[in-house]
Amino acid sequence: ADEAGVEIFSGGLGGAVGVLVGQPFDFIKVRLQALGTVYSGPFDCLWKTVRQEGVLGLFRGTLPPALNSFVLNAIVFGSYDHGTRLVDRLELDDPGRRFVAGSFAGLLSVAALVPFDMVKCQLQVDHAPGNKGRYRGTFHCARTILGAHGPAALYRGGLISVVRDSPTTGLYFAIFEGLEESLPLLSPRLGGDAGVLLAGGIAGTVTWALAYPFDTVKTYIQSQPLETPAHQRTITHVVRTLHAEKGIGLFYKGLGTCLARAFPVNAVTFFVYKRVKVSLSRGAGHAGDAPRNPAPELVATVREGTDSI
């Protein structure tokens, strides 16, 4: 039980710190995805936001993803650990085992992810050009959504989140752990912390590149006005609408900003996770938790968006 607690808390804290590092990038990404025709690119979005809303405007909506990342990473770490034990019974190689267990963890994490993502997206477009600014903050936004449309409204975008997160979380674990094992074989300097930072950054960048079109659809659904009719919030309708506006390119609007965010966020998340885990494990007397080189460790992605991931 103590080991599980260490795993959950370390992963949660790593995820929360990673979100804080990447918040300005995520803010610009969401604005470009939801209001792509308003801005010519990421630097135009950055300039207009700072000019109209100040530097702190870039951190609008930080609390939901930070809380979400803590909860999400805790769920993913615990689910991945449990999933790994389940798939150990199957005759799979290491990449296959990691992919299946990670996909299982990504699937379970969606229940915690979607409500936070919904609130975050609503806040991040609330003061955009053309919007009046209806929310006073995170909790007011959540109360408004619940009061006007009930709990189901917090789970708008849930299905596309499953499509985005389950397979990419599995791929993320497979890439990260594979790199963490192989990088020290290329150079001794790529072991330890350096290997964790590099493996995490690469894994996060690759999986976000693959997940991004699905993330664009999710963001568009969650950024729509709350009064949007149900038939205009379906995946098929949104895909057709986005494609009709500017073609396939609109699905990748803001990809550069997302990838620029993915590397440092994931690198920091893994670094903090490993450091906190080692410290807590030593304090609890778990000698078996000492780091190994090379050694695959449990990690979780922030989709996010998260991001999460």
N, C-alpha and C positions, 0 to 999 in steps of 0.2 A: 504493500500500500504506500509506503514511504517513497519507494522508487517511482511509482506511478505519479505521485504528487510532485516529485522533483521534475519529472518529464513534462508534466502538464504546465507547471508554473514557468519553467525555463522556456518552453516553446511559446507560451503566451506573452511573456515579457519580451522575448526576442521579436515577436511579430509586432507588438505595440511600438517598440523603439524604431523598427524598420519603417512603419507607417509615418511616424513623425519626420523621418529623414526625407521621405519621398512625397510628402503632402503637396508642395507647390507643383510638382510634376503631375500629380494625379488631378489636381484642380484644373490645370490647363487641358489635360486629356479629356476630362468630362465635358468641359466647355466646348472643345472642338468636336467631340462626338455628338453632343446634343444640339449644338448651335453652329454646326460647321459652316453654314453659309454666311454667318455674321463676321467671322474672322478669316483673314487670308492665310494664317498659319500660326504656329505656336508663339512666335515673337510678337506678332500683332495682338494676339490674345493677352500675352503677358503685359504689353505696354498699355493696352486699353484698360485692363483690370487694375493695374497699379495706379493709373491716372484717375480712374473713376472711383475706385474702392479702397485705394491705399495698399501698402504692402501686406497688411493684415488680411486683406481680402483674399489673398492666396491661401490663407489657412482657414477659410470659411468651410465649415463642415468637417473639421478635423476630429472632433470628439467621436462621432459615430464610427468612422473607420478604425480609430485607435482602440475603442472598446471592442469593436467587432473583431479586430485582428487578435486581440488577447484571447477572446472566447474561441474564435475560429482556430487559432493555432493550438489551443488546449484540446479542442475536439479532434483536430487532425492528428496530433501527436498520439493521443490516446487511441484513436480509431486505427491508425496505422500500426501501432504496436499490437493491437488485438488482431487486426487483419493479417499481419505477418505470421502470427501463431496459427491462424486458421489455414493460410495457404501453404504453410510448411508441410501440411499433410499431402499436398499435391506434388506431383513430379514436374516441377518447373525449375528452369535455370534461374540464376540470381536476378537478371533483368526482368524476367517474366514475373517472378515472385514480388518484386518491388512494384512493378506496374499494377498488378492485380490488387495488392494491399493498398497502394496509394489511391487507386480509383475508388476503392471501397471507402477510404477516408474522405476523399473529395465529395462523394455522394452524401455521406452523413453530415458533412460540414455545411451543406447548402441551407439547411433549416435555420442555422444560426446566422448565416451570411446575409440572406436576402433582406430581412427587415432593416438592418443597418445600412445596407447598400441603397435601399429605397429612400431612407431619410437623407443619406449623404447626397444622392443625386438631386433630390428636391432642393436641398440647401444650396448646392453649388450652381444651380441655374436660377436661383431665386432673385438675385440682383443683376442678372445678365441684361444686356440691352434689350429693351422691349418688355421686360418683366417688372412688375411693380414692387416686389419684395413683400410677400405676405407673411413670412415667418420671422419671429423674434429670436429664434435660436433652435437648438437641437430638440429639446423637450417640447417646445411649442409646436414644432413641425410634426413630431410624432403624435402629439395629442390632436392636432388638426386632422391628420390623416385618419386616426382611429375614430375621432368624433364624427367626421363627415362620411366615412366610407367603411368603417369597421375593420377588424383585424385582417381580413382577406386582402385589403389594399396594401398592407405592408409586405405582402408576398407577391406583388406584381413583378414579373420577370423571373419567377421561380423556375419555370421549365427551361428557359434558355440558360439559366445559371447552372443547372444540372449538366446540360450539354457542354457548357464551357468548362466546368470545374472538375468533373469526375475523371475523364480521360487525361486531362492535362496535369492533374495532381499525380496520377499514376506515372505519367511520363517524367514528371519533375523528380520524383523519388528515384526513378531508374537512372536518370542522367546525373543527378547529384552524387548518389552513392557510387556510381560507376567512375565518375571523375575523381572523387575523393580517394578511391582506391588506386587509380592509375596515374594521377598527376605526380605523386612522389617517386614513381618509377621513372618518370621522365627527367626529374631533377630533384635532388634532396631539398632544395630551397622551396619546392612546392608542397612540402609536407606541413603538418600542423596548421597554424592559423592561416598562413598564406594559401594553403590548399583549400581550406574551408571557404575563404573569401572568394577565391577564383571559381571554385566549383559551384558555389551558390549563385554567384553573379551570372555565370554562363547558363546554368539550368533555368534560372528565372527569366533570362532574356529569350532563350529558345522557346520555352513554353508560352510566354506571353505573345511572341510573334505568331504562334500557331493559334492561340485563343482569341486574338484581337478582333477578328470579324464578328465572332459571337458576342464579345464584350460590347462592341458598338451597338448591336441590336438590343442587348440588355439595358445599356445606358439610355438609349432612345426611349424604350418602354418605360423605364423608371423616372425619366425626366419629363415626361408628358404632364400636362395639367391634370389634376386629380379628377376633373370632370370629363376627361376624354372617354368617349363611348367604348364599351368592351370590344367591339369588333375592330376598332382602330388600335387596339393594344395587343392583337395577336401577332405571333412571330411572322406568319406569312404576310400579313398586311404591312408590317413594319419593313420587312425585307423588300417588298415591292415598292413601298414609298421611298425608301432610301435609294434604291437602284434607279427609280424614275427621276429623282432629283439630280444626281450627278454621277450615275453609273457605279461601277464596282469600286472606284476610287474612294467614295465616301465611306465605305466600310473600313477603310484604313486611315481615315482622317485622324491625326494625332498619334499615329503609330510611333513616329520618331520620339516624341515626348514620352510615350509609354516605355519604350525600350531604354531610353536614357534614365528613366526612373527604376526600371526593373533590376539593373545590375547592382547599383549601390544599396537599394532596399533589401534585396535578397542576401547580398553579402553581409550587410549589417545584421540582419535577422539571424543568420546562421552563426555569426561570430558571437553575438550576445547570448544566443541559446546555448552554445557550447560552453562559454565562460561561466554563465550562471549555473548550468548543470554541474560542471566540475566543482564549483564552489559549494553548492548545496549538497552534492554527493559526499564531499569530504567532510562537511559539517555533520552529516547524518551517519558517517562511517561506512559508506558504501564503496569499498575499495574497488569493486568491479566496475565502477563508473569512471575510472581514470581514463583519459584519452589514449587512444592507440594510434599508431602511424604505420601504414594507412589504416583507417577504420571507418566503415560506413556508420553514420549516426542517423537518428530519425530527424527529419526536417519537414517543414511545411511551407507551402507557398502562400502570399498575401494577394490575391487576386483582387493585390487591389486595388485585387482591383484591384487585387484588388483590388485585383484587383483588382483579387484578391486577388487571382489567382487568383 
